[in-house]
Amino acid sequence: MSQSCEVAIVGSGFAGSLLARVLAVLGYDVVLLERGTHPRFAIGESSTPLANLSLERLGIRYGLADCYNLATHGRWLAHFPEIRRGLKRGFTYYRHHPDQPFANRGLDSERLLVAASPHDSLSDTHWLRADVDHHFVREAMAAGVDYRDRVELTSADVAADSVRVSGNQNGSAFELRANFLIDASGPGGFLARQLSIPSGLEHTETRAAIVFSHFDGVRLMKDVVPGIPEGPYPDDWAAVHHVIDEGWMYSLRFDDGVTSAGFLLTPRGAGALNSSGAADPASLWRELIQRYPTLASAFAEATPLMPIAFRPLIQHRLTRAAGERWAMMPHAYAFVDPLYSTGIAWGLRAIERLALAFESAAPNRRVPDPDVLARYDAALSREADQIDLVVAGAYEAMAHFDLFAAQAMLYFATVSFAEVSQRLAQKESAAWNGFLGVGDPVLEPLAREALRRLRQITQRRGEVGTSEERRGFVEWISQAIAPRNIAGLADPSRKNLYPVDFDALIEQHALLGLTRAEVLEALPALRGMGAEPPLSGESSRQRGFPLPHTELLGRDLL
Ligand SMILES: Cc1cc2nc3c(=O)[nH]c(=O)nc-3n(C[C@H](O)[C@H](O)[C@H](O)COP(=O)(O)OP(=O)(O)OC[C@H]3O[C@@H](n4cnc5c(N)ncnc54)[C@H](O)[C@@H]3O)c2cc1C
């Protein structure tokens, strides 16, 4: 067992393993330390277009063909059919009311569908994390990473020139000296404890408890709510969100029929329930399901594949994400909520940033420069705040579906603008683009303002406001996102059903700083068909990105 290395990474979720592998490809000597073993269950499964763009960029830049192939459902199926996944065509939302079946009022239903891909083969995926994370660990080992599992770490001492990590593996004590330490241990807070980093949670807005499991036998919404008008994609092949009085439920279907489902409960929502979730999560689950008849039908025959679990608080947040000899991956630093599926995309973006930071390290130091680490720290802090504000706004907006659908437009305008910008201007600075509109003078302030306006309506008590107040919010959102609305969002004639709309994009070419002809020329790249697949081991770092360049875009926002 080697007693020293250049980079030690704690935690082998996809973030730790993939970063370890990229650093190994860059010629670093990396040790990856894992408390458990693979395969293992992990939560956090639904990817997004921005996540897949990062995965593609990582694949192309570092010659990781599997990353490129795992970035669309079609390529995933063709190359890795054994790694379990689910088709995710978009984001589906329904509003349910206690003791009433979901009201199918045709196009006037409380239902919102936003497509994230034009068809199945280019679609996003739900990752069955046990399989995906295991895959990335194996690939890291194949790339030369020294992977050690069943490790119990007891301390980390960070000095000016190195880090010393101590622990036990299989009962034998070890000490490892590294030039740099990366904490990818998720919410466990390994480094936070070692460095006594204070929590920053009190300055954040979102709070939720969770009760969740994986299930067999969940029925499709199309079968329990017959006659619902067709949307831009089949409702169930998406990240399905059921908004309820107590919070919301996610339901993610894998291709093999297993469904990952969980209720996120607001403090007010949880307080109103009879059961104590901590004592008996299964009773809490039943109580919630039975209160909503359509959910009761969907889960009537469902059986949990592992014990239903409860966590009273899923949010966490620290006050520092990096120092001179260390950095944290986003999930170790902060987590807000599964709403809007930000976790995987943010984690992959951080891998890109840290990999670039190692690439640009001074040759005699071989660790990221302090100014790059300070930039990383500042970026994660602003981004965590922004995710928190957008999600807190959505929780507030759950009071009424019109408000909720309008707040969702803020999220979708932000991510669709980012996606198109990044597809048009594929270059390494995309990694440093602010996540969720951070650094964008139009989008960044909107999150806080939306939350303020929503709270004025709801009085922080879930009040629905007057129809005028609601209409006012809907109109405000529509105008506020207009300078970035390239996807035809917030359009009442759509009746809350949004396909991927290339016509709207062409029409809005000026918002991208492009002519109509330039957008037409870029359409293959925008459809996700511009990139050449990397060959394993053939990195694009020396040749630059093979995708079209448009210097007007891809502004380095942070
Ligand atoms: C309820 C919920 C739902 C979510 N849904 C989504 C979603 O739909 N989409 C999305 O994009 N994101 C979602 N997320 C976020 C997502 O889970 C995270 O972004 C993702 O798991 C981060 O991966 P990671 O590799 O950084 O960390 P993790 O997956 O947390 O992996 C951490 C690893 O570190 C190991 N470890 C921990 N402590 C130690 C230690 N002391 N020593 C050694 N090893 C250690 C663990 O065993 C584990 O293997 C969700 C999160 C939650 C809580």
The ligand as an SDF file (V2000), in Angstrom:
LIG
                    3D

 53 58  0  0  0  0  0  0  0  0999 V2000
  -33.3400   12.8400   -1.8740 C   0  0  0  0  0  0  0  0  0  0  0  0
  -32.3630   13.2590   -2.9210 C   0  0  0  0  0  0  0  0  0  0  0  0
  -32.7350   13.2130   -4.2290 C   0  0  0  0  0  0  0  0  0  0  0  0
  -31.8720   13.6640   -5.2150 C   0  0  0  0  0  0  0  0  0  0  0  0
  -32.2660   13.6560   -6.5110 N   0  0  0  0  0  0  0  0  0  0  0  0
  -31.4620   14.1250   -7.4620 C   0  0  0  0  0  0  0  0  0  0  0  0
  -31.8580   14.1080   -8.8160 C   0  0  0  0  0  0  0  0  0  0  0  0
  -32.9390   13.6630   -9.1690 O   0  0  0  0  0  0  0  0  0  0  0  0
  -31.0030   14.6030   -9.7470 N   0  0  0  0  0  0  0  0  0  0  0  0
  -29.7890   15.1050   -9.3940 C   0  0  0  0  0  0  0  0  0  0  0  0
  -29.0660   15.5860  -10.2760 O   0  0  0  0  0  0  0  0  0  0  0  0
  -29.3580   15.0760   -8.1130 N   0  0  0  0  0  0  0  0  0  0  0  0
  -30.1680   14.6160   -7.1480 C   0  0  0  0  0  0  0  0  0  0  0  0
  -29.7310   14.5710   -5.8660 N   0  0  0  0  0  0  0  0  0  0  0  0
  -28.3600   14.9870   -5.5790 C   0  0  0  0  0  0  0  0  0  0  0  0
  -27.3910   13.8190   -5.8090 C   0  0  0  0  0  0  0  0  0  0  0  0
  -27.7080   12.8060   -4.9030 O   0  0  0  0  0  0  0  0  0  0  0  0
  -25.9580   14.2590   -5.5990 C   0  0  0  0  0  0  0  0  0  0  0  0
  -25.6800   15.3550   -6.4120 O   0  0  0  0  0  0  0  0  0  0  0  0
  -24.9960   13.1330   -5.9350 C   0  0  0  0  0  0  0  0  0  0  0  0
  -25.2810   11.9820   -5.1990 O   0  0  0  0  0  0  0  0  0  0  0  0
  -23.5780   13.5800   -5.6570 C   0  0  0  0  0  0  0  0  0  0  0  0
  -22.7120   12.5170   -5.9270 O   0  0  0  0  0  0  0  0  0  0  0  0
  -21.3010   12.4240   -5.1980 P   0  0  0  0  0  0  0  0  0  0  0  0
  -20.5250   11.4090   -5.8990 O   0  0  0  0  0  0  0  0  0  0  0  0
  -20.7380   13.8010   -5.0520 O   0  0  0  0  0  0  0  0  0  0  0  0
  -21.6500   12.0010   -3.7110 O   0  0  0  0  0  0  0  0  0  0  0  0
  -22.3790   10.7040   -3.1220 P   0  0  0  0  0  0  0  0  0  0  0  0
  -23.2200   10.0550   -4.1320 O   0  0  0  0  0  0  0  0  0  0  0  0
  -23.0360   11.1740   -1.8610 O   0  0  0  0  0  0  0  0  0  0  0  0
  -21.1850    9.7190   -2.7730 O   0  0  0  0  0  0  0  0  0  0  0  0
  -20.3790    9.9100   -1.6510 C   0  0  0  0  0  0  0  0  0  0  0  0
  -19.5180    8.6690   -1.4320 C   0  0  0  0  0  0  0  0  0  0  0  0
  -18.6180    8.9510   -0.3740 O   0  0  0  0  0  0  0  0  0  0  0  0
  -18.5730    7.8460    0.5150 C   0  0  0  0  0  0  0  0  0  0  0  0
  -18.1940    8.3610    1.8410 N   0  0  0  0  0  0  0  0  0  0  0  0
  -18.9390    9.1190    2.6660 C   0  0  0  0  0  0  0  0  0  0  0  0
  -18.2510    9.4230    3.7770 N   0  0  0  0  0  0  0  0  0  0  0  0
  -17.0390    8.8420    3.6520 C   0  0  0  0  0  0  0  0  0  0  0  0
  -15.8870    8.7920    4.4690 C   0  0  0  0  0  0  0  0  0  0  0  0
  -15.8350    9.3980    5.6520 N   0  0  0  0  0  0  0  0  0  0  0  0
  -14.8210    8.1010    4.0220 N   0  0  0  0  0  0  0  0  0  0  0  0
  -14.8330    7.4830    2.8100 C   0  0  0  0  0  0  0  0  0  0  0  0
  -15.9140    7.4940    2.0000 N   0  0  0  0  0  0  0  0  0  0  0  0
  -16.9930    8.1720    2.3980 C   0  0  0  0  0  0  0  0  0  0  0  0
  -19.9700    7.2650    0.4640 C   0  0  0  0  0  0  0  0  0  0  0  0
  -19.9770    5.9090    0.8780 O   0  0  0  0  0  0  0  0  0  0  0  0
  -20.3020    7.4360   -1.0220 C   0  0  0  0  0  0  0  0  0  0  0  0
  -19.8840    6.3290   -1.7850 O   0  0  0  0  0  0  0  0  0  0  0  0
  -30.5820   14.1190   -4.8560 C   0  0  0  0  0  0  0  0  0  0  0  0
  -30.1810   14.0960   -3.5280 C   0  0  0  0  0  0  0  0  0  0  0  0
  -31.0580   13.6890   -2.5570 C   0  0  0  0  0  0  0  0  0  0  0  0
  -30.6090   13.7140   -1.1210 C   0  0  0  0  0  0  0  0  0  0  0  0
  1  2  1  0
  2  3  1  0
  2 52  2  0
  3  4  2  0
  4  5  1  0
  4 50  1  0
  5  6  2  0
  6  7  1  0
  6 13  1  0
  7  8  2  0
  7  9  1  0
  9 10  1  0
 10 11  2  0
 10 12  1  0
 12 13  2  0
 13 14  1  0
 14 15  1  0
 14 50  1  0
 15 16  1  0
 16 17  1  0
 16 18  1  0
 18 19  1  0
 18 20  1  0
 20 21  1  0
 20 22  1  0
 22 23  1  0
 23 24  1  0
 24 25  2  0
 24 26  1  0
 24 27  1  0
 27 28  1  0
 28 29  2  0
 28 30  1  0
 28 31  1  0
 31 32  1  0
 32 33  1  0
 33 34  1  0
 33 48  1  0
 34 35  1  0
 35 36  1  0
 35 46  1  0
 36 37  1  0
 36 45  1  0
 37 38  2  0
 38 39  1  0
 39 40  1  0
 39 45  2  0
 40 41  1  0
 40 42  2  0
 42 43  1  0
 43 44  2  0
 44 45  1  0
 46 47  1  0
 46 48  1  0
 48 49  1  0
 50 51  2  0
 51 52  1  0
 52 53  1  0
M  END
$$$$
